[in-house]
Amino acid sequence: MRRALGSLLYADEEMERLRRTRDPVLPAEASESVKVKKAEHRTQDGLMVQKYSSLLDSLNTLSRNTCRMKDEPDGPSFVVETEANDLQQRVFELLKCTQYDERPV
C-alpha cells in the first residue's frame, strides 16, 4: 500500500532504481523528485504531501452512518456519508478502488 501511495507520501519513489545504480559504499542520496517534494511539501498534482500516519488519519475521517428517527426505531432509515476530499479521492484512485461516492448503499 505504501508503494501504491508513494506519490502522496514523503517516500522516494525512485529508491528501487537508485539502489540498483548507486555505489553501495557511498552514502545513499535522495532522488531529485523527493528533494522537490520535501522542499515544496506538494505532490505533482498540487496536493499536500503526507506522512503515512497522517494519510491514514485523513482516511479515518470518512464515515457512513445509517440513521433512524428516535421516536420511530422501526421506521425507515437513511444513510449519511461524509464526502471524500481531493486527497481521499486520489488515494482511492491510486489504490484502484471504487471511488468513495460510488459505493453501493
Phi, psi and omega in degrees: 000320178299321180294318180294327182263010185307326181291340179264350185254168176285007182291150177273106183290343182262010185303314182299316179296317181294324179298326180284337186251345184275163177285124183291346181274325181285153177299145179293144180236140181290152178287163179296323182297320180286330175296319178294316178302315182290328180284318185267342182058031180224148174276175177295336177280352182092004178278156177292135176287143187239156162278156182303316182295321180288330176293317177295322177298321178296317179293331181292346180277349178285136180214159177224117183242130172265123187242153174222157176288140183298322182278356176228072184298335179258006182283187181295153179246164175218157184251134175241123178241144172284152178272137178286135176278181183300319180296314181295320176298320180295323176300314179299320179296315182294327179274000179057041177265163170297137181299149185306314185279001178255007180293145177292148180276000000 
